[in-house]
Amino acid sequence: MIVLAGIMAGQAILYGPSLTGAKILLPLDFLALPGVYLPQTPEVKKIIPHDLVLQDLVVQFEPERRFTAAEIHAGRFPMWTTYQYAGSPLVWPKFSPFVLLGCSVLSPVILPWVQLFAAIISGLGFYLFCRRALGVGYWAATIPAWCYPMTGFFVFWQGFPTCGAAYWFPWLLLAVDRTVRRTSPRAIAGLSAVTCLVLISGHIDVAGQALLASGLYAAWCWWDAYGKQWRQGRARTAVITLTAGWCLGFLLAAPHLLPLLEYVQTSARMERRSGGNEERPPAGLSALPQTVLPDLYGATRTGSVRIKSGNQIESSAALYVGVLATLLVAPLAWCSRRHRSFNVFCSLLVFLGLSWCLNVPGVVDLLRLPGLKLMSHNRLVFVGSFAILALASIGLGALLQGEVSRRRWFLLPAAVLAALGVWCFYRALVLPDPIAASQEQAIRMWFIHSSAVAGTLCALGVAGWVFLSSKNVSRRWLVPALGIFLVGDLLWFAHDRSAQCDPALYYPRIPVLEEIAKSTGRMLGYNCLPAALAQTHELRDVRGYDSVDPGRLVELVKLTADPRFPSDQYAMTQWLVPQAELVGDGMKLPPILDMLGVRHVVYRGTPQPHIRPAFQGHDYWALPNHAALPRAFIPRRVEMVANDDERLGKLASAQFDPRAVAYVESPVSLPLECRGQAEISAEVPTRVTVSVQMETSGLVVLADLWDKGWRAYLNGERVPILRANHAVRGVLVPAGVGMVEFRYESASLALGVWLAILAAILLLGWLVIAARPWRKNVFAGNATPIE
């Protein structure tokens, strides 16, 4: 209860206003920027965003949470979203316990409670790992457990699914430890369950990094437990059990993994990474000081400025566990003789966690190997954070056990702290050139204040080493004092990092967008209203942002972009601005957008006097595209074009007429002129029904994203879905009246469910066998925690 109380107290201090409902734990102030969402009123113009780097929380993740929650409350499990990319698989980690809790209610008041739940999971896991795997005392495990949820990775990524897998990381290592040492016959079930939770709870690349680190820990545990006895049966059994636990965990996670991997194979973003593109390349040795001085190069928050390229959230600053924990308490772990081997392993983990950021030769080359280079290795710092705090736990244990006495090597961390402190106080007096030249007094004061606080913490660390080097050290109050400083250091660091905003800013209704939503067709924002925000009013967009970017649709939509507005190297269509020309009372768009059914273009501001918008309100107006096709239509003829470049060239041509022709990738037998009508008669996200009346046989084009998971049924009979116009769906239909039903019936999802059921049956069978008394004796007297 004390452990939980400390974890909850830290979260209450950081997110108290949101926990009570007075604020919303989202950077809703970003919506006040011109062109984003909120109409520009005098009050809105006064709002200054807290941190622009956090914008994905409101322009991507919260709309996805709202959609997921709405689908669950409607009795449908969300597998497909219709509001971006002309439809796309929902890769939001919807099986995650954190996401499911967040979707239990529609209101955003649930968000800080999800954060509290995640903090309890991570902190309690760290406590149990320290107690059961490291064998440290109660307070030596409790104080770091209070700190763990407030370390840099969790604070910077608060609210993002990025850290979902990392919350379970201590549990994963504990399960590996129990399995390798064979302390319980049920350990394999725990390892399987935690492996599954790691894989389904957040971003898959962070989950992969957590599993790689757990593999290294398993190798160390195995050597520590069996050493020269590695040829004995128990050692081999440990390896088999460990492998089985991981494999069963993957099988349990298969309903999430298999559809995700299938979708990723279509990813334009992953294709660029496979080709060698690095979105966040290594920084070099300049990244090292940020691990203990996270604000050394400034911050992206209001009142500061970043004087180094790259944003802080993706930098080595996310390793931060406190300057006192890193340079005062963690080094004391080397005073514990029984933990020397583990200390070496933790040091290697810290090195690995920082290797990408520091551009360590050899290691970086290894991380660039095929498969590994698909991950964002700058995020490996969460492994280093865990290792440093584990060392701090051992260091506190050594203090409590009276194992700390004056050593010559104490001079090294004390000298580092002294040097950092001198540098910080120097920076408080002599600001960096970009800051000294700034005309904003608030920014200069921020740097002065930040440097002074960092220098003070370093001075406290030096004082701590002086005290530890003295002969008469009273440890009765030393550990409680260190606990206060460790927790206080992280509370100071985490304070005001996350935005907590007025509930009135939570996606207020926009009358113009509500009117557009009553009409049919899709829409586009012209240099405004980023893609995912359209779904707050149930508007369909052909742009999107989901960390995957379906390659074929992205290729298609990029052909319509106005070259005067360059796109990002990733999220290429989130802010895409189309080529547009004013014609009469509407807009002329590229034929591709006509084919995709873009019926309205939304603008911000006030239209010129000669323009007559179809919809207009304060700071919003929209023009129609009269050439837009309905989502379901019958082209007059169909041509086969197998070559991708040739097909895209034809689609990009100004002479392309989607009413006249559709391009497919395999031979078809159709009349020279097809005649008929098609209309969508019913739909939910995973099922679309199209009624057809055909004078001749022809191709029904549904201008929604083609995906392997979709099946088509013509009058109840299964028919193939062709890929039409490079990225959308087409079905051949005969003359006459009929009904075409598109159903999202993912074979990968079905296979994943069967694999998960098989894994669950195997685990239940093993637990029944392990519960028998004769099995318990097998595990008696085996390897124990570090002694």
Residue pairs with C-beta under 8 A, 6 or more apart in sequence:
2 142
3 123
3 124
3 127
3 142
3 145
3 146
4 120
4 123
4 124
6 123
6 142
6 145
6 146
6 487
7 119
7 120
7 123
7 124
7 145
7 146
7 149
8 116
8 119
8 120
9 146
10 119
10 146
10 149
10 150
10 487
10 490
10 491
11 19
11 112
11 115
11 116
11 119
11 149
12 19
13 491
13 495
14 150
14 491
14 494
14 495
14 498
15 25
15 112
15 115
15 116
15 498
15 500
17 23
17 500
18 24
18 25
18 109
18 111
18 112
18 500
19 112
19 113
19 116
21 109
21 503
23 500
23 501
23 502
23 503
24 108
24 109
24 111
24 500
24 501
24 502
24 503
24 505
24 506
25 108
25 111
25 112
25 115
25 159
25 498
25 499
25 500
26 57
26 58
26 62
26 108
26 111
26 159
26 499
26 501
26 506
27 49
27 50
27 51
27 54
27 55
27 57
27 58
27 498
27 499
27 501
28 58
28 499
28 501
28 502
28 505
28 506
28 507
29 47
29 48
29 49
29 50
29 499
29 501
29 505
30 36
30 49
30 52
30 54
30 55
30 58
30 59
31 37
31 38
31 58
31 505
31 507
32 38
32 44
32 45
32 47
32 49
32 505
33 49
34 40
34 604
35 527
35 528
35 529
35 604
36 59
36 528
36 529
36 530
36 533
37 507
37 510
37 529
37 533
37 536
38 44
38 505
38 508
39 510
39 617
39 618
39 619
39 620
40 604
40 619
41 618
47 505
48 302
49 55
49 302
49 499
50 301
50 302
50 499
50 501
51 299
51 300
51 301
51 302
51 497
51 499
52 300
53 300
53 311
53 312
53 313
54 159
54 498
54 499
56 160
57 159
57 160
59 530
59 532
59 533
59 545
59 574
60 532
60 545
60 546
61 92
61 159
61 160
61 161
62 108
63 83
63 532
63 533
63 535
63 536
64 81
64 90
64 92
64 532
64 546
65 92
65 99
65 102
65 103
66 106
66 535
66 536
67 78
67 81
67 83
67 90
67 535
68 78
68 90
68 92
68 94
68 99
68 103
69 102
69 103
69 104
69 105
69 106
70 106
71 77
71 78
71 685
72 78
72 103
73 106
76 684
76 685
76 686
77 94
78 90
78 92
78 94
78 685
79 89
79 90
79 259
79 685
79 686
79 709
79 744
79 746
79 749
80 87
80 88
80 89
80 90
80 685
80 686
80 709
80 744
81 87
81 88
81 89
81 90
81 535
81 685
82 540
82 683
82 685
82 704
83 532
83 534
83 535
83 538
83 539
83 540
83 541
84 531
84 532
84 534
84 535
84 540
84 541
84 542
84 543
84 544
84 545
84 546
85 541
85 542
85 543
85 544
85 546
85 550
85 553
85 573
85 705
86 522
86 540
86 542
86 553
86 596
86 703
86 704
86 705
86 727
86 728
87 704
87 705
87 707
88 263
88 544
88 546
88 548
88 550
88 553
88 705
88 707
89 259
89 263
89 707
89 709
89 746
91 260
91 263
91 546
91 547
91 548
92 99
92 161
92 546
93 99
93 161
93 164
93 200
93 201
93 202
93 203
93 256
94 100
94 103
94 256
95 200
95 253
95 255
95 256
96 161
96 164
96 200
96 201
96 202
97 117
97 197
97 201
98 114
98 117
98 118
98 161
98 164
98 167
98 201
98 202
99 161
99 164
101 110
101 113
101 114
101 117
102 110
102 111
102 114
104 110
108 506
111 159
115 158
115 159
118 149
118 154
118 163
118 164
118 167
119 149
119 154
120 149
121 167
121 168
121 171
122 148
122 149
122 154
122 166
122 167
122 168
122 169
122 170
123 145
123 146
123 148
123 149
124 145
125 167
125 168
125 169
125 170
125 171
125 174
126 141
126 144
126 145
126 148
126 170
126 386
126 389
127 141
127 142
127 144
127 145
128 170
128 171
128 174
129 170
129 171
129 173
129 174
129 177
129 390
130 136
130 140
130 141
130 144
130 145
130 390
130 393
131 138
131 141
132 174
132 177
132 178
132 785
133 173
133 174
133 177
133 178
133 785
133 786
134 141
134 339
134 342
134 390
134 393
134 394
134 397
134 785
134 786
135 785
135 786
135 787
136 393
136 394
136 396
136 397
137 397
137 400
137 401
139 396
139 400
139 479
139 483
140 393
140 394
140 396
140 397
140 399
140 400
140 479
141 393
143 393
143 396
143 479
143 482
143 483
143 486
143 487
144 325
144 389
144 390
144 392
144 393
144 396
144 486
146 483
146 487
147 321
147 322
147 325
147 389
147 392
147 486
147 487
147 490
148 154
148 170
148 386
148 389
150 487
150 490
150 491
150 493
150 494
151 320
151 321
151 322
151 385
151 389
151 490
152 294
152 317
152 318
152 319
152 320
152 321
152 381
152 385
152 493
153 163
153 166
153 318
153 319
153 379
153 381
153 382
153 385
154 163
154 166
154 167
155 493
155 494
155 497
155 498
156 312
156 313
156 317
156 318
156 497
157 163
157 313
157 318
158 497
158 498
159 498
161 201
161 202
161 203
162 202
162 203
162 206
162 379
163 202
163 206
163 382
164 201
164 202
164 203
164 206
165 198
165 199
165 201
165 202
165 203
165 206
165 207
165 210
166 202
166 206
166 210
166 382
167 201
167 202
168 194
168 197
168 198
168 201
168 210
169 198
169 210
169 213
169 214
169 382
169 383
169 386
170 386
171 194
171 197
172 191
172 194
172 195
172 198
172 210
172 211
172 214
173 213
173 214
173 217
173 386
175 187
175 190
175 191
175 193
175 194
175 195
175 245
176 191
176 214
176 217
176 218
176 221
176 242
177 217
177 221
177 785
178 184
178 187
178 190
178 191
179 187
179 188
179 190
179 191
179 218
179 238
179 241
179 242
179 245
180 218
180 221
180 222
180 225
180 238
180 242
180 783
181 221
181 225
181 238
181 782
181 783
181 784
181 785
182 234
182 237
182 238
182 241
182 779
182 782
182 783
183 779
183 782
183 783
183 784
184 779
185 770
185 771
185 775
185 776
185 778
185 779
186 767
186 770
187 241
187 245
188 241
188 244
188 245
188 248
188 763
188 766
189 245
189 763
189 766
189 767
191 242
191 245
191 246
191 249
192 245
192 246
192 248
192 249
192 252
192 759
192 763
193 249
193 252
194 249
195 211
195 245
195 246
195 248
195 249
195 250
195 252
195 253
196 249
196 250
196 252
196 253
198 207
198 210
198 211
198 249
199 207
199 211
199 249
199 250
199 253
199 256
199 257
200 253
200 256
200 257
201 207
203 547
204 257
204 260
205 374
205 375
205 376
205 379
206 376
206 379
206 382
208 375
209 375
209 377
209 379
209 380
209 382
209 383
210 382
210 383
211 246
213 349
213 352
213 383
216 345
216 348
216 349
216 352
217 345
218 242
220 341
220 342
220 345
222 230
222 235
222 238
222 239
222 242
223 230
224 341
224 342
224 786
225 235
225 238
225 783
226 232
226 234
226 235
226 238
226 783
229 235
234 782
248 759
248 762
248 763
249 759
250 257
251 755
251 756
251 758
251 759
252 756
252 759
252 760
253 756
254 751
254 752
254 753
254 755
254 756
254 759
255 749
255 752
255 753
255 756
256 752
257 752
258 748
258 749
258 751
258 752
258 755
259 709
259 746
259 748
259 749
259 752
261 748
262 708
262 709
262 746
262 748
263 548
263 550
263 707
264 270
264 548
266 548
266 550
266 551
266 552
266 707
267 548
267 549
267 550
267 551
268 549
268 550
268 551
268 554
268 555
268 572
269 547
269 548
269 549
269 570
270 374
270 548
271 551
272 569
272 570
273 279
273 373
273 374
274 370
274 373
274 374
276 373
277 569
278 373
279 376
279 569
279 570
280 310
280 314
280 376
280 378
282 356
282 357
282 358
282 359
282 364
283 310
283 315
283 316
283 357
283 358
283 359
284 358
284 359
285 358
285 359
286 308
287 315
287 316
287 354
287 357
287 358
288 316
288 354
288 358
289 296
289 420
290 296
290 297
290 315
290 316
290 317
290 319
290 320
291 316
291 317
291 319
291 320
291 326
291 354
291 384
292 320
292 323
292 326
292 327
292 420
293 323
293 420
293 424
293 454
294 312
294 317
294 320
294 493
295 304
295 312
295 317
295 450
295 454
296 454
297 306
297 307
297 308
297 312
298 304
298 305
298 306
298 307
298 308
298 312
298 435
298 447
299 306
299 312
300 306
300 311
300 312
300 313
301 496
301 497
303 442
303 443
303 446
304 443
304 446
304 447
304 450
305 434
305 435
305 438
305 443
306 312
307 432
307 434
307 435
308 315
314 376
314 378
314 379
315 357
315 378
316 354
316 357
316 358
316 378
316 381
318 379
318 381
318 382
318 385
319 353
319 354
319 381
319 384
319 385
319 388
320 385
320 493
321 385
321 388
321 389
321 392
321 490
322 486
322 489
322 490
322 493
323 417
323 420
323 454
323 457
323 458
323 461
323 489
324 457
324 460
324 461
324 464
324 482
324 485
324 486
324 489
325 388
325 389
325 392
325 486
325 489
326 388
326 392
327 413
327 416
327 417
327 420
327 461
328 413
328 417
328 461
328 464
328 465
328 482
329 391
329 392
329 395
329 396
329 482
329 486
330 388
330 389
330 391
330 392
330 395
331 391
331 395
331 409
331 410
331 413
332 394
332 395
332 396
332 398
332 399
332 404
332 468
333 339
333 343
333 346
333 391
333 392
333 394
333 395
333 398
334 340
334 343
334 409
335 395
335 398
335 403
335 404
335 405
335 407
336 343
336 394
336 395
336 397
336 398
336 401
336 403
337 403
338 786
338 787
339 394
339 786
341 786
342 390
342 394
342 786
343 391
343 394
346 387
346 388
346 390
346 391
347 387
347 391
349 383
349 384
349 386
349 387
350 384
350 387
350 388
351 360
351 384
352 363
352 380
352 383
352 384
353 380
353 381
353 382
353 383
353 384
353 385
353 387
354 360
354 380
354 381
354 384
355 363
355 364
355 367
355 377
355 380
356 363
356 364
356 367
356 377
356 378
356 380
357 378
357 381
366 372
367 373
367 375
367 377
392 486
396 479
396 482
396 483
398 404
399 475
399 478
399 479
399 482
400 475
400 479
402 475
404 468
404 473
406 468
406 469
406 470
406 471
410 465
410 468
410 469
413 461
413 465
414 461
414 462
414 465
414 466
417 458
417 459
417 461
417 462
417 465
418 458
418 462
420 454
420 455
420 458
421 455
421 458
421 459
421 461
421 462
422 455
423 455
424 451
424 452
424 454
424 455
424 458
425 451
425 452
425 455
427 447
427 451
428 447
428 448
428 451
428 452
428 455
430 436
431 444
431 447
431 448
432 447
435 443
435 444
435 447
436 444
438 444
453 492
457 489
460 485
464 482
467 473
467 478
507 533
507 536
509 537
510 537
510 617
510 620
511 617
512 602
512 615
512 616
512 617
512 620
512 621
512 622
513 534
513 537
513 539
513 602
513 620
514 537
515 615
516 523
516 537
516 539
516 600
516 602
516 615
516 622
517 537
517 538
517 539
519 599
519 600
520 599
520 630
521 540
521 597
521 598
521 599
521 600
521 628
521 630
521 631
522 539
522 540
522 541
522 542
522 596
522 597
522 598
522 599
522 600
522 628
522 631
523 534
523 539
523 540
523 541
523 598
523 599
523 600
523 601
523 602
523 622
524 541
524 542
524 543
524 576
524 578
524 593
524 598
524 600
524 601
524 602
525 531
525 534
525 541
525 543
525 601
525 602
526 577
526 578
526 580
526 601
526 602
526 603
527 565
527 575
527 577
527 604
528 602
528 603
528 604
529 602
529 604
530 543
530 545
530 574
530 575
531 541
531 543
531 544
531 545
531 573
531 574
531 575
532 541
532 544
532 545
532 574
534 540
534 541
535 541
542 553
542 557
542 573
542 593
542 596
542 598
543 557
543 573
543 574
543 575
543 576
544 573
544 574
545 571
545 573
545 574
549 570
549 571
549 572
549 573
550 705
550 707
550 727
552 706
552 723
552 726
552 727
553 705
553 727
554 572
554 573
555 648
555 726
555 727
556 592
556 596
556 648
556 651
556 725
556 726
556 727
557 573
557 576
557 592
557 596
558 567
558 572
558 573
558 576
559 590
559 592
559 648
559 651
559 652
560 576
560 578
560 579
560 589
560 590
560 592
560 593
561 567
561 576
561 577
561 578
561 579
562 577
562 578
562 579
562 580
564 577
565 575
565 576
565 577
567 573
567 575
567 576
568 574
568 575
578 589
578 590
578 593
578 598
578 601
579 589
579 590
580 587
580 588
580 589
580 601
581 587
581 588
582 588
582 611
582 623
585 612
585 614
585 623
585 624
586 614
586 623
586 624
586 625
586 626
587 601
587 623
587 624
587 625
588 625
588 627
589 598
589 601
589 625
589 627
589 628
590 652
590 654
591 627
591 651
591 653
591 654
591 656
591 657
591 658
592 651
592 652
592 656
592 658
592 725
593 625
593 628
594 625
594 627
594 628
594 629
594 658
595 629
595 658
595 701
595 703
595 725
595 728
596 703
596 728
597 628
597 629
597 630
597 631
597 703
598 625
598 628
599 624
599 625
599 628
600 614
600 615
600 622
600 623
600 624
600 625
601 622
601 623
601 625
602 620
602 621
602 622
603 613
603 620
603 621
603 622
603 623
604 619
604 620
605 619
605 621
606 619
606 621
607 613
607 616
607 621
611 621
611 623
613 621
613 622
613 623
614 622
614 623
614 624
615 621
615 622
616 622
629 658
629 659
629 703
630 678
630 679
630 680
631 680
631 702
631 703
631 704
632 678
632 679
632 680
632 690
632 700
632 701
632 702
632 703
633 658
633 659
633 678
633 700
633 701
633 703
634 674
634 675
634 676
634 677
634 678
634 692
634 694
634 698
634 699
634 700
634 701
635 658
635 659
635 660
635 661
635 662
635 674
635 698
635 699
635 701
636 659
636 660
636 661
636 673
636 674
636 675
637 660
637 661
637 662
637 670
637 672
637 673
637 674
638 661
638 662
638 663
638 664
638 668
638 670
638 674
638 698
638 699
639 661
639 662
639 663
639 664
640 663
640 664
640 665
640 666
640 667
640 668
641 647
641 650
641 663
641 664
641 665
642 665
642 666
644 726
647 663
647 665
647 726
648 726
650 656
650 663
651 663
651 725
651 726
658 701
658 725
662 699
662 701
662 724
662 725
662 730
663 724
663 725
663 726
664 699
664 722
664 723
664 724
664 730
665 722
665 723
666 722
668 699
668 722
668 732
670 697
670 698
670 699
670 732
671 696
671 697
671 698
673 696
674 694
674 696
674 697
674 698
674 699
675 694
675 695
675 696
675 698
676 692
676 693
676 694
676 695
676 696
676 698
676 733
676 735
677 692
677 693
677 694
678 690
678 691
678 692
678 693
678 700
678 740
679 690
679 691
680 688
680 689
680 690
681 689
681 690
681 691
681 739
682 688
682 689
683 689
685 744
686 743
686 744
687 741
687 742
687 743
687 744
688 702
688 704
688 741
688 742
689 739
689 740
689 741
689 742
690 700
690 702
690 739
690 740
690 741
690 742
691 737
691 738
691 739
691 740
692 700
692 733
692 737
692 738
692 739
692 740
693 736
693 737
694 733
694 734
694 735
694 736
694 737
694 738
695 735
696 735
697 732
697 733
697 734
697 735
698 732
698 733
699 722
699 724
699 730
699 731
699 732
699 733
700 730
700 731
700 732
700 733
700 740
701 724
701 725
701 728
701 729
701 730
702 728
702 729
702 730
702 731
702 742
703 728
704 728
704 729
704 742
705 727
705 728
705 729
706 721
706 723
706 724
706 727
706 728
706 729
707 744
708 746
708 747
708 748
709 744
709 745
709 746
709 747
709 748
709 749
710 721
710 729
710 742
710 743
710 744
710 745
711 718
711 721
711 742
711 743
711 744
711 745
712 718
712 719
712 720
712 721
712 729
712 731
712 740
712 741
712 742
712 743
713 719
713 740
713 741
713 743
714 731
714 733
714 738
714 739
714 740
715 738
715 739
719 731
719 732
719 740
720 731
720 732
721 729
721 730
721 731
721 742
722 729
722 730
722 731
722 732
723 729
723 730
724 730
729 742
731 740
733 740
769 775
770 776
